[in-house]
Amino acid sequence: MIVGVRLDHRLVHGQVAVAWTHHLNVSRIILVSDAVYADEFQTTVMKMSKPAGVKLNIFSVEKALEKMPKVEQLNDRIFIVFGTVEDLSRFVKGYPKLSEVNYGGTKKRENTKEITETIFLDPKEVDETKEILSSGVKIFIQQLPSSKRTELTLSNL
Protein backbone atom coordinates (compact mmCIF):
# COMPACT_ATOMS: atom_id res chain seq x y z
CA MET A 1 0.00 0.00 0.00
CA ILE A 2 1.31 3.44 -0.93
CA VAL A 3 1.22 5.50 2.27
CA GLY A 4 3.02 8.61 1.02
CA VAL A 5 4.44 10.32 -2.03
CA ARG A 6 7.04 13.10 -1.73
CA LEU A 7 8.96 15.40 -4.03
CA ASP A 8 12.33 16.24 -2.50
CA HIS A 9 15.51 17.18 -4.35
CA ARG A 10 17.54 15.68 -1.48
CA LEU A 11 15.98 12.26 -2.15
CA VAL A 12 16.68 9.80 0.69
CA HIS A 13 18.14 11.97 3.45
CA GLY A 14 17.47 12.67 7.13
CA GLN A 15 13.88 13.89 6.84
CA VAL A 16 12.84 11.07 4.54
CA ALA A 17 15.02 8.36 6.05
CA VAL A 18 14.09 9.11 9.65
CA ALA A 19 11.12 11.43 10.22
CA TRP A 20 8.77 10.49 7.38
CA THR A 21 9.68 6.81 7.30
CA HIS A 22 8.98 6.52 11.02
CA HIS A 23 5.85 8.71 10.94
CA LEU A 24 4.31 6.70 8.08
CA ASN A 25 5.59 3.35 9.43
CA VAL A 26 7.21 2.68 6.04
CA SER A 27 8.67 -0.71 5.16
CA ARG A 28 9.74 0.18 1.60
CA ILE A 29 10.94 3.36 -0.09
CA ILE A 30 10.69 3.58 -3.86
CA LEU A 31 12.95 6.29 -5.22
CA VAL A 32 11.92 7.38 -8.73
CA SER A 33 14.68 9.33 -10.43
CA ASP A 34 16.00 8.96 -13.95
CA ALA A 35 19.26 10.63 -12.86
CA VAL A 36 19.92 8.40 -9.84
CA TYR A 37 18.85 5.26 -11.70
CA ALA A 38 21.50 6.00 -14.34
CA ASP A 39 24.26 6.82 -11.80
CA GLU A 40 25.88 3.90 -9.99
CA PHE A 41 27.58 6.13 -7.42
CA GLN A 42 24.34 7.94 -6.48
CA THR A 43 22.53 4.61 -6.32
CA THR A 44 25.12 3.36 -3.82
CA VAL A 45 24.82 6.54 -1.75
CA MET A 46 21.02 6.22 -1.62
CA LYS A 47 21.26 2.58 -0.52
CA MET A 48 23.60 3.62 2.30
CA SER A 49 21.19 6.40 3.34
CA LYS A 50 18.13 4.24 3.85
CA PRO A 51 17.06 3.26 7.35
CA ALA A 52 17.92 -0.23 8.59
CA GLY A 53 15.07 -2.64 8.03
CA VAL A 54 13.52 -0.59 5.23
CA LYS A 55 13.71 -1.90 1.67
CA LEU A 56 14.76 0.50 -1.08
CA ASN A 57 14.05 0.28 -4.78
CA ILE A 58 15.48 2.79 -7.24
CA PHE A 59 13.70 3.09 -10.57
CA SER A 60 13.66 5.35 -13.59
CA VAL A 61 10.23 6.83 -14.31
CA GLU A 62 9.69 4.31 -17.10
CA LYS A 63 10.73 1.36 -14.90
CA ALA A 64 8.54 2.59 -12.02
CA LEU A 65 5.50 2.80 -14.28
CA GLU A 66 6.24 -0.69 -15.58
CA LYS A 67 6.53 -2.04 -12.00
CA MET A 68 3.40 -0.39 -10.54
CA PRO A 69 1.08 -3.39 -11.04
CA LYS A 70 3.52 -5.49 -8.98
CA VAL A 71 4.07 -2.67 -6.45
CA GLU A 72 0.31 -2.49 -5.87
CA GLN A 73 0.34 -6.17 -4.86
CA LEU A 74 3.09 -5.83 -2.24
CA ASN A 75 2.25 -6.12 1.45
CA ASP A 76 4.65 -3.29 2.27
CA ARG A 77 3.85 0.22 3.46
CA ILE A 78 5.40 2.17 0.58
CA PHE A 79 6.78 5.70 0.45
CA ILE A 80 7.51 6.94 -3.08
CA VAL A 81 10.09 9.72 -3.40
CA PHE A 82 10.77 11.80 -6.51
CA GLY A 83 13.78 14.05 -6.99
CA THR A 84 12.40 16.38 -9.66
CA VAL A 85 9.07 17.87 -10.69
CA GLU A 86 9.73 16.56 -14.20
CA ASP A 87 10.05 12.93 -13.03
CA LEU A 88 6.95 13.33 -10.85
CA SER A 89 4.95 14.89 -13.68
CA ARG A 90 5.86 12.10 -16.10
CA PHE A 91 4.93 9.50 -13.48
CA VAL A 92 1.56 11.14 -12.74
CA LYS A 93 0.72 11.15 -16.47
CA GLY A 94 1.42 7.41 -16.67
CA TYR A 95 -0.07 6.46 -13.29
CA PRO A 96 -3.25 8.44 -12.63
CA LYS A 97 -3.97 6.68 -9.31
CA LEU A 98 -2.05 9.06 -7.03
CA SER A 99 -4.32 11.18 -4.86
CA GLU A 100 -1.79 13.53 -3.23
CA VAL A 101 1.87 14.50 -3.21
CA ASN A 102 3.95 16.21 -0.53
CA TYR A 103 6.22 18.86 -2.02
CA GLY A 104 9.01 18.67 0.55
CA GLY A 105 11.79 20.63 -1.08
CA THR A 106 13.14 21.90 -4.37
CA LYS A 107 16.37 23.81 -4.86
CA LYS A 108 16.58 27.55 -5.22
CA ARG A 109 18.16 28.13 -8.62
CA GLU A 110 18.46 30.89 -11.16
CA ASN A 111 15.10 31.74 -12.72
CA THR A 112 13.02 30.08 -10.00
CA LYS A 113 9.98 31.49 -8.27
CA GLU A 114 9.80 31.14 -4.49
CA ILE A 115 6.56 29.38 -3.63
CA THR A 116 7.53 28.87 0.03
CA GLU A 117 10.85 28.97 1.88
CA THR A 118 11.54 25.38 0.73
CA ILE A 119 9.86 25.26 -2.68
CA PHE A 120 11.35 27.04 -5.69
CA LEU A 121 10.01 26.32 -9.17
CA ASP A 122 11.24 27.40 -12.57
CA PRO A 123 8.67 28.23 -15.29
CA LYS A 124 8.66 24.66 -16.65
CA GLU A 125 8.17 23.23 -13.14
CA VAL A 126 5.31 25.68 -12.52
CA ASP A 127 3.63 24.41 -15.70
CA GLU A 128 4.24 20.77 -14.71
CA THR A 129 2.86 21.44 -11.22
CA LYS A 130 -0.24 23.03 -12.75
CA GLU A 131 -0.69 19.92 -14.91
CA ILE A 132 -0.38 17.68 -11.84
CA LEU A 133 -2.98 19.76 -9.98
CA SER A 134 -5.26 19.83 -13.04
CA SER A 135 -5.11 16.02 -13.21
CA GLY A 136 -6.80 15.87 -9.80
CA VAL A 137 -3.74 15.18 -7.64
CA LYS A 138 -3.69 17.30 -4.49
CA ILE A 139 -0.34 18.86 -3.59
CA PHE A 140 0.64 19.93 -0.11
CA ILE A 141 3.83 21.39 1.29
CA GLN A 142 5.13 19.95 4.53
CA GLN A 143 8.77 19.68 5.61
CA LEU A 144 8.35 17.36 8.60
CA PRO A 145 5.43 15.39 9.99
CA SER A 146 5.32 17.92 12.85
CA SER A 147 5.31 20.92 10.46
CA LYS A 148 2.22 22.77 9.34
CA ARG A 149 0.68 21.34 6.18
CA THR A 150 -0.06 23.93 3.47
CA GLU A 151 -2.13 23.12 0.40
CA LEU A 152 -0.61 24.16 -2.92
CA THR A 153 -3.23 25.39 -5.35
CA LEU A 154 -3.23 26.90 -8.82
CA SER A 155 -3.65 30.33 -7.26
CA ASN A 156 -0.39 29.86 -5.29
CA LEU A 157 1.53 29.44 -8.53
VOTI-291491 format. One line per 5 residues: their letters; for each residue x, y, z of C-alpha. Coordinates in steps of 0.001 Angstrom, whole numbers, plus 500000, padded with zeros to 6 digits. Example, Ala and Ser with C-alpha at 12.3 -4.5 7.8 and 13.67 -1.06 7.14 Angstrom:
REM VOTI-291491
AS = 512300/495500/507800; 513670/498940/507140
END
This chain:
REM VOTI-291491
MIVGV = 500000/500000/500000; 501306/503444/499068; 501217/505499/502273; 503016/508607/501021; 504442/510322/497967
RLDHR = 507036/513098/498265; 508959/515404/495970; 512329/516235/497504; 515514/517180/495650; 517540/515676/498523
LVHGQ = 515981/512259/497847; 516676/509802/500686; 518135/511966/503447; 517473/512674/507126; 513885/513887/506843
VAVAW = 512841/511069/504542; 515020/508364/506049; 514087/509106/509653; 511122/511426/510215; 508771/510487/507384
THHLN = 509677/506805/507299; 508979/506521/511025; 505855/508709/510935; 504313/506696/508085; 505588/503351/509426
VSRII = 507207/502679/506041; 508666/499291/505159; 509737/500183/501603; 510943/503360/499906; 510692/503582/496143
LVSDA = 512952/506291/494775; 511924/507376/491274; 514676/509330/489568; 515996/508964/486048; 519259/510632/487136
VYADE = 519923/508404/490157; 518851/505256/488301; 521501/505996/485659; 524255/506819/488197; 525877/503903/490006
FQTTV = 527577/506134/492583; 524343/507942/493523; 522532/504608/493682; 525121/503363/496178; 524824/506543/498251
MKMSK = 521025/506217/498378; 521265/502580/499484; 523600/503622/502299; 521186/506403/503336; 518134/504237/503850
PAGVK = 517065/503262/507351; 517923/499771/508594; 515073/497356/508031; 513515/499407/505234; 513712/498103/501673
LNIFS = 514765/500504/498925; 514053/500283/495219; 515479/502785/492756; 513703/503087/489431; 513661/505351/486412
VEKAL = 510230/506825/485694; 509693/504311/482903; 510726/501359/485105; 508539/502588/487983; 505500/502800/485723
EKMPK = 506236/499306/484418; 506530/497960/488004; 503404/499612/489464; 501075/496611/488961; 503521/494511/491022
VEQLN = 504066/497330/493549; 500306/497512/494125; 500344/493827/495139; 503091/494172/497760; 502248/493876/501448
DRIFI = 504654/496713/502268; 503853/500220/503462; 505399/502170/500583; 506775/505701/500452; 507508/506936/496916
VFGTV = 510085/509722/496601; 510767/511805/493487; 513783/514049/493007; 512398/516379/490337; 509075/517871/489314
EDLSR = 509733/516557/485798; 510045/512934/486974; 506953/513334/489150; 504953/514889/486318; 505862/512095/483905
FVKGY = 504933/509502/486515; 501558/511137/487260; 500717/511149/483533; 501420/507411/483330; 499934/506462/486709
PKLSE = 496746/508436/487373; 496033/506679/490694; 497947/509058/492974; 495681/511182/495144; 498206/513534/496766
VNYGG = 501874/514504/496793; 503947/516209/499469; 506221/518864/497984; 509011/518674/500549; 511792/520634/498922
TKKRE = 513145/521896/495634; 516373/523815/495136; 516582/527546/494777; 518160/528128/491385; 518461/530889/488840
NTKEI = 515101/531741/487279; 513023/530077/490004; 509984/531495/491734; 509805/531141/495510; 506560/529382/496374
TETIF = 507528/528865/500025; 510846/528973/501879; 511540/525381/500727; 509862/525264/497320; 511350/527042/494310
LDPKE = 510013/526323/490826; 511242/527398/487427; 508673/528226/484711; 508658/524664/483347; 508168/523232/486857
VDETK = 505311/525676/487481; 503628/524406/484303; 504244/520770/485287; 502861/521439/488776; 499764/523035/487254
EILSS = 499314/519916/485094; 499618/517683/488158; 497016/519756/490017; 494743/519829/486961; 494891/516023/486789
GVKIF = 493203/515871/490197; 496260/515185/492356; 496311/517298/495510; 499665/518862/496408; 500637/519934/499887
IQQLP = 503832/521394/501288; 505131/519953/504534; 508768/519679/505608; 508350/517364/508597; 505426/515394/509994
SSKRT = 505319/517921/512849; 505311/520922/510465; 502216/522766/509341; 500684/521339/506185; 499937/523932/503468
ELTLS = 497870/523116/500399; 499391/524160/497085; 496766/525395/494649; 496771/526898/491185; 496355/530329/492740
NL = 499607/529862/494710; 501533/529444/491475
END
